[in-house]
Amino acid sequence: MTWRLLAAPGAAPEHGRARVVAAVHGLADHGSTWQDLAVRLGPGYRCYAVDAPWSGDPGRSLVDSAGPAEWLRRALAAVPEPVDVLVGHSFGANAVLDHLATGAPPAVCAAVLLAPLVRPADRAPHPVLIARTRAAIRQVVADGLRARLGPRAAHVADDLLAAMVDKALQRVPDGAADLVLDRLLATPRPALGQVRTPILVLAGRDDQRLAGVRANSLAVLPAAQVRVRPHYGHFCHITQATEVAAECAEFLDRVVPALSPAGPTLEVSA
């Protein structure tokens, strides 16, 4: 597996502030989803991104694959330098949670979870959850398309957008719905109460994947800060990249000690 370093042209780390970030995308997405956030974090943050097994690449399958935590552990071993911060979006955020809950190396100084998938602590699994999970996957794909289209989305006819979503869904890996459901049912769980890593959770108030009691259920994490913003969407790292970058930088400045100057910064685009 190959990590790509996302950097703005000419970017160089500020003295004593170089931090290494490894970012994991959500279901049917790609590592390039982090480009805007990486640029806005600016000098001093070297952001690596990788296409996970649950990316939208044709021919992917999650059937009989390693679990998210095991995959992430192997992937982190391939990053060319020690990772200080783990960032995950949606299903990728759950992979980060799973990795932290195992306590397996490599350890990181902090983590940022953007719109993780969470089941409320007081709600037992229900058969209808399976159908809702499949519907939620479609909605996530649709939200991702709209986020990338930006203002152009308002000029795309509903039937055309639906066709685009259908085509994108064809790239969702086999076994994705079952794996998402498995991780959804696994949260919250006692193991999360042992995670001492400082964690920032960001989500939107209208994002049903982490709204109301769902966000409250993350209180089991002893070192987590959960911030639910009224205007953030599920893809806030794209649609509100400047604000999300500012929140991440403020959090990391407090919880991750400033590091010694690093060597030259590679300039590699996704």
C-alpha positions as a Markdown table, in Angstrom:
| # | Residue | x | y | z |
|---|---|---|---|---|
| 1 | Met | 0.0 | 0.0 | 0.0 |
| 2 | Thr | 1.3 | 3.5 | -0.8 |
| 3 | Trp | 0.7 | 6.6 | 1.2 |
| 4 | Arg | 0.6 | 9.9 | -0.7 |
| 5 | Leu | 1.9 | 13.1 | 0.9 |
| 6 | Leu | -0.5 | 15.9 | 0.3 |
| 7 | Ala | 1.2 | 19.3 | 0.2 |
| 8 | Ala | 0.6 | 22.8 | -1.1 |
| 9 | Pro | 3.2 | 23.8 | -3.7 |
| 10 | Gly | 6.2 | 25.3 | -1.9 |
| 11 | Ala | 5.0 | 24.3 | 1.5 |
| 12 | Ala | 7.7 | 24.0 | 4.2 |
| 13 | Pro | 7.3 | 23.3 | 7.9 |
| 14 | Glu | 7.5 | 26.1 | 10.3 |
| 15 | His | 10.3 | 25.9 | 12.9 |
| 16 | Gly | 9.4 | 23.4 | 15.6 |
| 17 | Arg | 5.9 | 22.7 | 14.3 |
| 18 | Ala | 6.3 | 19.8 | 12.0 |
| 19 | Arg | 3.5 | 17.2 | 12.7 |
| 20 | Val | 2.9 | 14.1 | 10.7 |
| 21 | Val | -0.8 | 13.3 | 10.0 |
| 22 | Ala | -2.2 | 10.1 | 8.5 |
| 23 | Ala | -5.7 | 10.5 | 7.1 |
| 24 | Val | -8.2 | 7.7 | 6.4 |
| 25 | His | -11.2 | 8.3 | 4.1 |
| 26 | Gly | -14.7 | 7.0 | 4.4 |
| 27 | Leu | -16.6 | 4.4 | 2.4 |
| 28 | Ala | -16.4 | 4.6 | -1.4 |
| 29 | Asp | -14.1 | 7.6 | -1.2 |
| 30 | His | -10.4 | 8.2 | -2.0 |
| 31 | Gly | -7.3 | 9.6 | -0.3 |
| 32 | Ser | -7.7 | 12.7 | -2.5 |
| 33 | Thr | -10.7 | 13.7 | -0.3 |
| 34 | Trp | -8.1 | 15.2 | 2.1 |
| 35 | Gln | -6.4 | 17.6 | -0.3 |
| 36 | Asp | -8.3 | 20.7 | 0.7 |
| 37 | Leu | -7.9 | 20.1 | 4.4 |
| 38 | Ala | -4.2 | 19.3 | 4.0 |
| 39 | Val | -3.6 | 22.6 | 2.1 |
| 40 | Arg | -5.5 | 24.6 | 4.7 |
| 41 | Leu | -3.6 | 23.1 | 7.6 |
| 42 | Gly | -0.6 | 24.7 | 6.0 |
| 43 | Pro | 3.1 | 24.6 | 6.8 |
| 44 | Gly | 4.1 | 22.4 | 9.6 |
| 45 | Tyr | 1.6 | 19.6 | 9.0 |
| 46 | Arg | 2.7 | 16.8 | 6.7 |
| 47 | Cys | -0.5 | 15.0 | 5.7 |
| 48 | Tyr | -0.4 | 11.5 | 4.3 |
| 49 | Ala | -3.4 | 9.8 | 2.7 |
| 50 | Val | -4.0 | 6.3 | 1.4 |
| 51 | Asp | -6.7 | 4.6 | -0.6 |
| 52 | Ala | -8.2 | 2.1 | 2.0 |
| 53 | Pro | -9.8 | -1.2 | 1.0 |
| 54 | Trp | -13.2 | 0.5 | 1.3 |
| 55 | Ser | -12.4 | 3.0 | -1.4 |
| 56 | Gly | -14.4 | 3.5 | -4.6 |
| 57 | Asp | -11.8 | 1.8 | -6.8 |
| 58 | Pro | -13.4 | -0.8 | -9.2 |
| 59 | Gly | -13.1 | -4.4 | -8.2 |
| 60 | Arg | -12.6 | -3.8 | -4.4 |
| 61 | Ser | -14.1 | -6.3 | -2.0 |
| 62 | Leu | -14.3 | -6.3 | 1.7 |
| 63 | Val | -15.5 | -9.9 | 1.9 |
| 64 | Asp | -13.1 | -12.0 | 4.1 |
| 65 | Ser | -10.7 | -9.0 | 4.3 |
| 66 | Ala | -8.8 | -7.9 | 7.4 |
| 67 | Gly | -10.9 | -5.9 | 9.8 |
| 68 | Pro | -10.5 | -2.1 | 9.8 |
| 69 | Ala | -8.3 | -2.0 | 12.8 |
| 70 | Glu | -6.0 | -4.7 | 11.5 |
| 71 | Trp | -5.8 | -3.0 | 8.1 |
| 72 | Leu | -5.0 | 0.4 | 9.6 |
| 73 | Arg | -2.3 | -1.1 | 11.8 |
| 74 | Arg | -0.6 | -2.6 | 8.7 |
| 75 | Ala | -1.1 | 0.6 | 6.8 |
| 76 | Leu | 0.5 | 2.8 | 9.5 |
| 77 | Ala | 3.6 | 0.6 | 9.4 |
| 78 | Ala | 4.0 | 1.6 | 5.7 |
| 79 | Val | 4.0 | 5.4 | 6.4 |
| 80 | Pro | 7.6 | 6.6 | 5.7 |
| 81 | Glu | 7.9 | 8.4 | 9.1 |
| 82 | Pro | 6.3 | 8.1 | 12.6 |
| 83 | Val | 2.7 | 9.3 | 12.7 |
| 84 | Asp | 1.7 | 11.9 | 15.3 |
| 85 | Val | -2.0 | 12.4 | 14.5 |
| 86 | Leu | -4.6 | 10.0 | 13.0 |
| 87 | Val | -7.5 | 11.6 | 11.2 |
| 88 | Gly | -10.5 | 9.6 | 9.9 |
| 89 | His | -13.8 | 10.5 | 8.2 |
| 90 | Ser | -17.1 | 8.5 | 8.5 |
| 91 | Phe | -16.2 | 4.8 | 8.2 |
| 92 | Gly | -12.5 | 5.8 | 8.3 |
| 93 | Ala | -13.2 | 7.5 | 11.6 |
| 94 | Asn | -14.5 | 4.2 | 12.9 |
| 95 | Ala | -11.4 | 2.4 | 11.7 |
| 96 | Val | -9.3 | 4.9 | 13.7 |
| 97 | Leu | -11.5 | 4.3 | 16.8 |
| 98 | Asp | -11.1 | 0.5 | 16.3 |
| 99 | His | -7.3 | 0.9 | 16.1 |
| 100 | Leu | -7.1 | 3.0 | 19.2 |
| 101 | Ala | -9.4 | 0.6 | 21.1 |
| 102 | Thr | -7.1 | -2.3 | 20.5 |
| 103 | Gly | -4.2 | -0.5 | 22.1 |
| 104 | Ala | -1.9 | -2.0 | 19.4 |
| 105 | Pro | 1.1 | -0.1 | 18.2 |
| 106 | Pro | 1.9 | 2.2 | 16.6 |
| 107 | Ala | 0.6 | 4.7 | 19.2 |
| 108 | Val | -0.2 | 8.3 | 18.2 |
| 109 | Cys | -0.4 | 11.6 | 20.1 |
| 110 | Ala | -3.9 | 12.5 | 19.1 |
| 111 | Ala | -6.8 | 11.7 | 16.7 |
| 112 | Val | -9.5 | 13.7 | 14.9 |
| 113 | Leu | -12.7 | 11.9 | 14.0 |
| 114 | Leu | -15.0 | 13.6 | 11.4 |
| 115 | Ala | -18.6 | 12.3 | 11.4 |
| 116 | Pro | -18.0 | 8.8 | 12.8 |
| 117 | Leu | -20.8 | 6.2 | 12.6 |
| 118 | Val | -22.2 | 5.7 | 16.1 |
| 119 | Arg | -25.1 | 3.7 | 17.6 |
| 120 | Pro | -26.7 | 5.4 | 20.6 |
| 121 | Ala | -25.8 | 3.6 | 23.8 |
| 122 | Asp | -29.4 | 3.2 | 24.9 |
| 123 | Arg | -30.7 | 1.7 | 21.7 |
| 124 | Ala | -30.5 | -2.0 | 21.1 |
| 125 | Pro | -29.8 | -3.3 | 17.5 |
| 126 | His | -33.0 | -3.7 | 15.5 |
| 127 | Pro | -33.7 | -5.6 | 12.3 |
| 128 | Val | -34.6 | -2.4 | 10.5 |
| 129 | Leu | -31.1 | -1.2 | 11.1 |
| 130 | Ile | -29.9 | -3.3 | 8.2 |
| 131 | Ala | -32.2 | -1.5 | 5.7 |
| 132 | Arg | -31.3 | 1.8 | 7.2 |
| 133 | Thr | -27.6 | 1.0 | 6.8 |
| 134 | Arg | -28.0 | 0.4 | 3.1 |
| 135 | Ala | -30.0 | 3.6 | 2.7 |
| 136 | Ala | -27.4 | 5.5 | 4.7 |
| 137 | Ile | -24.6 | 4.2 | 2.3 |
| 138 | Arg | -26.6 | 5.6 | -0.6 |
| 139 | Gln | -27.0 | 8.9 | 1.2 |
| 140 | Val | -23.3 | 9.2 | 2.0 |
| 141 | Val | -22.5 | 8.6 | -1.7 |
| 142 | Ala | -25.0 | 11.3 | -2.7 |
| 143 | Asp | -23.7 | 13.7 | -0.1 |
| 144 | Gly | -20.1 | 13.1 | -1.3 |
| 145 | Leu | -21.1 | 13.9 | -4.9 |
| 146 | Arg | -22.8 | 17.1 | -3.8 |
| 147 | Ala | -19.8 | 18.2 | -1.7 |
| 148 | Arg | -17.5 | 17.8 | -4.6 |
| 149 | Leu | -19.8 | 19.5 | -7.1 |
| 150 | Gly | -20.0 | 22.5 | -4.8 |
| 151 | Pro | -22.2 | 25.3 | -6.2 |
| 152 | Arg | -22.6 | 23.4 | -9.4 |
| 153 | Ala | -24.8 | 20.9 | -7.6 |
| 154 | Ala | -27.7 | 23.4 | -7.6 |
| 155 | His | -27.7 | 23.3 | -11.4 |
| 156 | Val | -27.7 | 19.5 | -11.7 |
| 157 | Ala | -31.2 | 18.0 | -12.4 |
| 158 | Asp | -32.5 | 15.5 | -9.8 |
| 159 | Asp | -32.7 | 12.7 | -12.3 |
| 160 | Leu | -29.1 | 13.3 | -13.4 |
| 161 | Leu | -27.8 | 13.4 | -9.9 |
| 162 | Ala | -29.7 | 10.1 | -9.1 |
| 163 | Ala | -28.0 | 8.5 | -12.1 |
| 164 | Met | -24.6 | 9.7 | -10.9 |
| 165 | Val | -25.3 | 8.3 | -7.5 |
| 166 | Asp | -26.3 | 4.9 | -9.0 |
| 167 | Lys | -23.1 | 4.8 | -11.0 |
| 168 | Ala | -21.1 | 5.7 | -7.9 |
| 169 | Leu | -22.8 | 3.0 | -5.9 |
| 170 | Gln | -21.6 | 0.4 | -8.4 |
| 171 | Arg | -18.1 | 1.2 | -7.1 |
| 172 | Val | -19.0 | 0.5 | -3.5 |
| 173 | Pro | -16.9 | -2.6 | -2.5 |
| 174 | Asp | -18.7 | -5.9 | -2.1 |
| 175 | Gly | -19.5 | -6.6 | 1.6 |
| 176 | Ala | -19.5 | -2.9 | 2.5 |
| 177 | Ala | -23.0 | -2.9 | 4.0 |
| 178 | Asp | -22.2 | -5.8 | 6.2 |
| 179 | Leu | -19.0 | -4.4 | 7.4 |
| 180 | Val | -20.5 | -1.0 | 8.1 |
| 181 | Leu | -23.3 | -2.6 | 10.0 |
| 182 | Asp | -20.8 | -4.7 | 12.0 |
| 183 | Arg | -18.9 | -1.6 | 13.1 |
| 184 | Leu | -22.1 | 0.3 | 13.8 |
| 185 | Leu | -23.3 | -2.4 | 16.1 |
| 186 | Ala | -19.9 | -2.4 | 17.8 |
| 187 | Thr | -20.2 | 1.1 | 19.1 |
| 188 | Pro | -20.4 | 2.2 | 21.8 |
| 189 | Arg | -18.4 | -0.5 | 23.6 |
| 190 | Pro | -16.5 | -0.8 | 26.9 |
| 191 | Ala | -13.1 | -0.9 | 25.2 |
| 192 | Leu | -13.5 | 2.7 | 24.1 |
| 193 | Gly | -13.4 | 3.7 | 27.8 |
| 194 | Gln | -9.8 | 2.6 | 27.9 |
| 195 | Val | -8.7 | 4.9 | 25.1 |
| 196 | Arg | -6.6 | 7.7 | 26.7 |
| 197 | Thr | -5.5 | 9.3 | 23.4 |
| 198 | Pro | -6.8 | 12.9 | 23.1 |
| 199 | Ile | -9.6 | 12.9 | 20.5 |
| 200 | Leu | -11.4 | 15.7 | 18.7 |
| 201 | Val | -14.8 | 14.7 | 17.2 |
| 202 | Leu | -16.4 | 17.0 | 14.7 |
| 203 | Ala | -19.8 | 16.6 | 13.1 |
| 204 | Gly | -22.9 | 18.5 | 11.9 |
| 205 | Arg | -26.1 | 18.9 | 13.9 |
| 206 | Asp | -28.2 | 17.7 | 10.9 |
| 207 | Asp | -25.9 | 14.8 | 10.1 |
| 208 | Gln | -28.0 | 11.9 | 11.3 |
| 209 | Arg | -25.0 | 9.7 | 11.5 |
| 210 | Leu | -23.8 | 11.6 | 14.6 |
| 211 | Ala | -26.7 | 13.6 | 15.9 |
| 212 | Gly | -28.2 | 14.0 | 19.4 |
| 213 | Val | -27.9 | 10.9 | 21.5 |
| 214 | Arg | -25.4 | 9.4 | 19.0 |
| 215 | Ala | -22.9 | 12.2 | 19.8 |
| 216 | Asn | -23.6 | 11.8 | 23.5 |
| 217 | Ser | -22.8 | 8.2 | 23.4 |
| 218 | Leu | -19.1 | 9.1 | 22.7 |
| 219 | Ala | -18.9 | 10.4 | 26.2 |
| 220 | Val | -17.4 | 7.0 | 27.1 |
| 221 | Leu | -14.2 | 8.2 | 25.6 |
| 222 | Pro | -12.3 | 9.7 | 28.5 |
| 223 | Ala | -10.2 | 12.2 | 26.5 |
| 224 | Ala | -12.6 | 13.2 | 23.8 |
| 225 | Gln | -14.0 | 16.6 | 22.9 |
| 226 | Val | -17.2 | 16.3 | 20.8 |
| 227 | Arg | -18.2 | 19.4 | 18.8 |
| 228 | Val | -21.4 | 19.4 | 16.9 |
| 229 | Arg | -21.7 | 22.4 | 14.6 |
| 230 | Pro | -25.1 | 23.5 | 13.2 |
| 231 | His | -23.7 | 24.2 | 9.7 |
| 232 | Tyr | -21.3 | 21.3 | 9.2 |
| 233 | Gly | -22.2 | 18.6 | 6.7 |
| 234 | His | -21.1 | 15.0 | 6.6 |
| 235 | Phe | -18.3 | 16.0 | 4.3 |
| 236 | Cys | -17.3 | 19.1 | 6.3 |
| 237 | His | -13.6 | 18.5 | 5.6 |
| 238 | Ile | -14.5 | 19.5 | 2.0 |
| 239 | Thr | -17.4 | 21.9 | 2.4 |
| 240 | Gln | -16.1 | 23.7 | 5.4 |
| 241 | Ala | -12.4 | 22.9 | 5.0 |
| 242 | Thr | -11.1 | 26.2 | 6.3 |
| 243 | Glu | -13.1 | 26.0 | 9.5 |
| 244 | Val | -12.3 | 22.3 | 10.1 |
| 245 | Ala | -8.6 | 23.0 | 9.5 |
| 246 | Ala | -8.7 | 25.8 | 12.1 |
| 247 | Glu | -10.4 | 23.6 | 14.7 |
| 248 | Cys | -8.0 | 20.8 | 14.1 |
| 249 | Ala | -5.0 | 23.2 | 14.4 |
| 250 | Glu | -6.3 | 24.7 | 17.6 |
| 251 | Phe | -6.8 | 21.3 | 19.1 |
| 252 | Leu | -3.5 | 19.9 | 18.0 |
| 253 | Asp | -1.6 | 22.9 | 19.2 |
| 254 | Arg | -3.0 | 22.2 | 22.7 |
| 255 | Val | -2.5 | 18.4 | 22.9 |
| 256 | Val | 0.4 | 17.6 | 20.6 |
| 257 | Pro | 3.8 | 19.0 | 21.7 |
| 258 | Ala | 5.6 | 21.1 | 19.2 |
| 259 | Leu | 8.2 | 18.9 | 17.4 |
| 260 | Ser | 11.7 | 19.6 | 16.4 |
| 261 | Pro | 12.3 | 21.0 | 12.8 |
| 262 | Ala | 12.0 | 18.4 | 10.1 |
| 263 | Gly | 13.8 | 17.9 | 6.9 |
| 264 | Pro | 12.7 | 19.1 | 3.5 |
| 265 | Thr | 9.0 | 18.7 | 2.8 |
| 266 | Leu | 8.1 | 16.6 | -0.2 |
| 267 | Glu | 5.7 | 18.1 | -2.7 |
| 268 | Val | 3.5 | 15.3 | -3.9 |
| 269 | Ser | -0.1 | 15.7 | -5.0 |
| 270 | Ala | -2.8 | 13.0 | -4.8 |
